[in-house]
Amino acid sequence: MKRIVGIETEYGCLFNHGADPLSVPEQVKDYLILEKKIGLIDIHDRDYDEPAGNGGFLFNGGRLYIDMGHVEYCTSECKNLADLVASDYAGERLLQTALDELGLSESVSFIKNNIDHYTGATFGCHENYLLRRNAPLTQQNVESLLAFLAIRGLMVGSGRVGSVLTAKKYNKKDGKTVPFQIMQRADYIQTEIYEWVQFNRALINARDEPLSDPCRFRRLHLLLGDSNILPFSQALKVGTTSLVLDLLECRMLPKIAFADPVKTMQAVSHAATADCLIELADGRKWTPVDVLSEYYLQAEKLDEKDEDALWVLKAWKEVLEGLAGNQEKLIGKVDWITKRFLLESFCRQEKIAWDDPWLDSLDLEYHQIDRKKNFVWLLPNTSYEDLALPAWPQNNYLAEPPKNTRAYVRSLLMRQLAKENVSYVIDWDYVQIGNSKYYSLDDPFICVMPKTTKRPYFDTIHW
């Protein structure tokens, strides 16, 4: 890929009666960072809702912390798809290891999904893509990007039973619901572009927080996507989006816009089919596959294609052909198709309907990170080896970062800190050691140790 990418995943928590769900995230975070010593705890407040001790950076380049009661794991900064998929999987492995070793795995499970069927609440899987600061964010380009994001879930959505309109905790049955839909997050997206994530979820988050040199880079922060279980869907989600951003940067995006991107996203998700008609801004009506094919054909025209791009284009074509033809070929690769196949098989076997509450439970079981409890891994095409991604990392991604981004430098500095009794401040784009050593990591592509500098502004003040 031409850009740095990363994923932040908030994990849901399932528990049996008698377990204390509020204490488990804290227990797991403290066990991994303070006892297993997989990283360094924050000794400073990062924000009003991230006090000291709330989380820490990890030696594998990632970050683990508590966000509004959820365990949240962030991957390292990654420059290729294999590192991204491996780093994301490391989060699952670390969390499950903690439950196993704390003796909690029989009563508690972490689930990698985005909905609570009981309350109607949602929790996110946020994607981060580095963009050039001078990327041409014209109205036409932004509208085209919105159109792609709105229906991208047809290829990489995780699927869900029901919709957010059914809040079981309060016994509400108002509004129109659907038995099954393609995207877990579709019902929760409210607008096209907005800054704050909690109050008005948008297709594109407008917060300008580059976590790098702001003169050269910006960070596209997306919160519309589903958490993926299948490695194929995870890689395809990030890979296709990265290629579409390549098209944006070189002004090659197709001239496509939707009359209403948010409603289009929800309509495609609720239809749960690849051949529904969606309205373009100019009045034409296309199927989602027709639209996604336009982006694919444009991506094929890109002059520079690395190994990741070639893998993505092949996978993208395979999914488009499967969606338009035999969707069974995508079982084990595309999450929503795989989940629907398993749930339909269960309904036939047990002779139950789609409104049976049993299916809500099975929906959650699909997202179990404990592979002994998750039935999806019994299917073919689901392993990381089946992906055949180029440059699969040979290092131990549970403990080691990618070696081609700044995550490698941050990890080296952290290992040095772990041997010393000295104060520190660690962030994505800098490391401060004591009062005198400041290391700028404002270029995410640089993976060699920078020179020590004085901390900007603060060290120049004469008290």
N, C-alpha and C positions, 0 to 999 in steps of 0.2 A: 504494500500500500504506500501511497505517497504521503500519508499523514499519520499522526499519532492518534490512537484510539484508546478508549477505556470504558469499562462498564461498572456501574454501581448497582448492587442488588440488595434490596431489603427482603429479609426472610420472615415468612410467617412462622408461627409456632403452634403446633398441635400438642395437646396434653391430655392425659387421662385425669379423671377425677382424683383429687388428692394432691396432685402436683401444683406447685406455685408458678404460674407462667410469668409473673412479673419479675421473679428473681432469676429465671433461667438465662436470659440474655446477659445480665451482669455477670453471672457465674461463669458462663462460657467465655466472655471477653476477658475477664480477669485470669481465668485458668490458662488461656492460650498465651496472653501477653506476659503475665507476671510469673506464672509457674512453668509453662512450657518454653517461655522466653523466645517466642517467634518474632518478637518486635520490641519496640520501645514505647512505653506509655507516654501520653502527653503530660507534661508537667506544667503546662500553662493553659489558660483558657483560650480556646480558639474562637469562640463566639459565645453569645449569651446562652445558647442552647447546647454548647459543647464545652462544659467546664473541664478543668484539669482532671485526668483520670477517666474521662469518658470513652477514650479509645486511644489508638496509637498507630503509627506506621510500622509495617512489617518488613522483615529482611528480604522477603520475596518481591518487594517493590510495591505491594498493595497497602491497603489500610483497612482496619477493623474498628468499628465504633458502634455506639448505641444511638439510634435516631428515632425519637418519639416512641421509645419502647421496643423498637425492632433492632435486631442485629443487622448491621449493614456492612457488607464487604465490598471494597473497591479493588478492581484489578490494578496492576501496575500500568504504567504507560507502555503501550505496545505499538510496534511498527509493522508487525505482520500478523496475519490471521491465526497462525498456529500458536504464537505466544499469547494472543488474546484468549483463545479457547482454553489453552492450558492454564493460564492465570485465573480465569473464571472458575474452572473446575477445581483449582486449588482451594478456593473459598469453600466449596462444598465439602471437600475432603477434610479441611481443617475443622469445620464446624461439627461434622459427624464424628471425627476423632475425639473432640472435646466431650460430646455427649456420651460416647462409648466409655471413655476413661473416667468420666465423672459418675458413671453408673446410672445415667439418666435415660439411656436410649430405649428402655422398655416402657417408660412413661411419657417421654417427650420426643417430638419429632420436629425438625426444621423442614419447612416446605418452601419450595422456590416457585411461588405463584404470585398473583396480584390481587386476589379478591378474598373477602370473608363472606361466605354465603349466609352466615347467621346475621350479621349486622349490615351488610351491604358496603362495608368499608373497603378501601383499596390501598395498596402499598406498591411502590414502584420498582421498575428496572430502568435506570437512567443511562443513556448512552452519551459519550463525549467524543467529539471529533474536532481535531485541530484544523482550523481554516486559516488561510492567509488573510492578514488584515485588509489587504486591498482586493479581496474577493468581490466580484461585481454583484452586490446584492440589490440588483434592480428589481422593480416591481414584477417584471415578466419572469425573472429568474426565481424570485421568492414564490410567486404563484405556482410555478412549475414544480419547485421543491415541495410545496405544500400538497400538491396533487399526488406526487409520488408517495410521500409519507402517509397520506390519508388511506391509501389502498395497499401499501406495502404489506400489511398484515395478512393479505390473501396468501402470500408466500411464506410468511414466518410467524403468523399469530399462533398463540398457544391454545386457543379454544376455551370455551367455558360452557357449563350448563346454566341455562336461565339468563336473567338480566338483573341489573341493579334495581329495577323497579319493584322487585319482590323483597321486602325487608322482613325476614321471618321472625326476628326478635319481637317485632311489634305487630305481627299477624296482619300485615297489610297486603292486600291483593289488588291494589288499585293499579290502573295503567296497563298498557299492552306489554306482554312479555313474550319471549321466544324460548323454545325448548333447548336450543343449542346455538351458539354463535361463534364466529371465527376469532375474535380478538377479546382478550380479557379487559383491556383498558378502554375500549371504544366508548362504552357508556359513560365514562368518567371525563372524557375530553370535552371541554366547554367552549373553547374559542380557538382561533387560528394562531395568534401570537400574543404572548403575555409574559410579564417578568416574573411574578411570584408563583411558586409552584403549588403551594398549599391551597390557595383560595380560588384560583381560576385556571385549571389545568389546560395547557395549550398544546397544539401540534408542535410549535416551536417555542422554546423558552428564550425570551429576549434578554435575559440577564447577561451583561457583558463582564464576565469574570474569566479572563484568559488563563490564569494560573501559569503565565509565561510572559515573555516580553510583549507588552501591550501594543507596541509600535509595529510589531511584525506579525503577531498572531491574534486570533480570536478563537474562542471555544464554543462550538455549537453543542448546546446542552439539550438533549431530547428526552422527554419523559412520557411519550405516547406508547412506547413499545412494551410488549409482554416479556416476562421472564421465560426463557427457553430452557427446556429440558434436553431436547435432542441436539447433539453437537452440530449436525448438519444445519438445522434452523438457526442456531446461534451464529455460525460462521457466515451463512447466507445473509442474515439480517445486517450484520456489520459490513460485510463485503459489498453488497449491493448499494447500501447507503454511501459507503466511501466512494464507489465509482460514480454515483450520481453527484457527489460533491466535486469529483474531478471534472464532470461535465459542467458544473456551475462555474468552476474557476476558469475554465477555458471557453466559457460562453457557448456551450454546445447543448444545453438542455433543450428538450423538445418544447415547442410552443403550446403547452397544455395547461389549462386552468379549469378548476371546477367552479360551478355556480356557488356551491357551499361545501367546502372541504370537510367540515366537521360532520354535517349531516350525511355526506357521502360516505365517510368512514363508518358511521353507525349503520347506514343502510346496507353496505357491503357486509359488515360483520353480522347483522341480523339475518340477511338473506342466506348466509352460509352456503353460497354457491358461486361458481366462477363465471356464470353466464348471465347474471343480472345486468340490467342496463343502468348506467349512471350518466348524469347530465353534465356536459361540459359548459363552460361559461358562454360559449358561442352558440349554444342550443343543440349541438350534436349529441347523440346518445351512443356511447360505446360500452362494451363490456370491460370489466377490470383487467382481464387478460389482454385485451386490445391495447389498453393504456400502458400497462406494464411492458408490453412488447415494444412500444415506442421508445421507452427508456433503454431497454436492452439493445435495440438496434443502434441507438446513439452511442451507447457504451462500447459496442463493438468497433466503432469508428475512431476511438481514442488512439492516438499515435503511439504513446508509450504504455505498454502493458507488461507488468512484471508477472512473476509466477502466481502471485495471489490473484491478480486480475484475471488471468487465464482460467484459474480454478473457479472463480466466481462466475465468469461468463458461461462456463460449461454447466455449473450447477443451476444457474439462473434459467438457462435454456431448458434444462431437464424439468424444472418445476413448471415452467410455462406450458410445456408440452403435456405434462401430467395433469395439470389443472384443466386444460382444454380437452384432454382425452381420457386416459385411464388413471384416475386418481389413486387407485390401489398401488400403483408403482411408487407412490410417495409415502407409503406407510413405513414408519421407521426413520423418515427423513423430515417430514413436515409435521410439526407438533399437532396442529388442530385436526388434520386429517387422521393422524395416528390415534389421537384421543377419541375422535368420533367413531372410528372403526372398533376400538376396544369397548366403548360404551354401547354401541349398537349390538355387538356380539353378546354382551352381558344381558341387555334387554331381551334379546331373543331367547337366550338360555333360561333366564329366570321368568320370562313372560311378564315383564313389567313395562309400564309406559314411561315416557320421558319426564313426566312430572312426579315420579316417585322420588322421595327424599333420599333414597339409597344412592341415587346418582350424584347428588351433591357430595357425598362422602367419597365416592369413587373418583370424582373430579379432583378432589384434593390429594388422593392417594397417588394420582399420576405425577404429582409434583414432589413426592418424597425424595429427599436427597440421600436417604439411607437405601442403598441399592438392594438390601435384603428385603425391603418392604415394597419396593416399586416393581410392578409387573411389566413395565415398558421395556426393560432391558432383556426380556426373554424374546423379543422380536428381532428379526434380522436387520442389518444396516444401521444399527444403533451405536456401534462402538466407535471410539476415536480412531482406531485403525482403519475402519471403513471409510472415514473421511478422505484419507490420502491427501491431506493438506501438505503443501510444500513446506520444508524447513521446520518439521516438528521438533520442538526443543529436546535436546538430550540431557539437559541439566535437571536437577530436582526442583521443579517449579513450586513445591511447597515451601522451600527455603531460599531459593535463589531467583533473582530477577532476570528479565531479559537483558542481554549484554549490549544491545544496540540502542538504548534510550537512556535518559537521565536517571531512570530507576536504578540502574547499575551503580551510578555514582552515589546516589542517596543511600543505597544499601551499604556501600563501602564505608561511608562516613558514619552510618549508624553502628556498624560493627566496631569501628574505632571508639565511638562513644560508649559502647557497652563495656569496654575495658577500663574506662576512666570514670572517676567520680567528679563530674563537672556538669554544670547546668547546660541546658540546650533548648533550642526551639527548632522543631522540624516541621516543614511544610512542603507542599508539592514542588515549589519553585525556589526554595532556599533552605539552607541548614545553618543555624547560628550555634556556635560552640563557645560557651563562656561569654565573656564580654568583648572579646577581641577578634575571634575568628568567624568570618561570615563567608559562606560559599553560595554564590549565585547559580541557580539551576534554571535560569529563565529561557534557555533554549532546550526544549525537550528532546531534540535530536542528538545533542552532544553527550557522549558517553565516556568522556575522559575527565579526570579530576581538574576542576577549575582552580585558578589561583585564589588564595585567600585575599579578601578585601575587607575594608571596614564596612560596617552596617550603614547603609545609606541614611543620611540625615541625623539619626540619633547619635552616632559616635562623633559627629562634628560639633555637637553642642558643648560649650564650655560652662560647666556648672560653677 
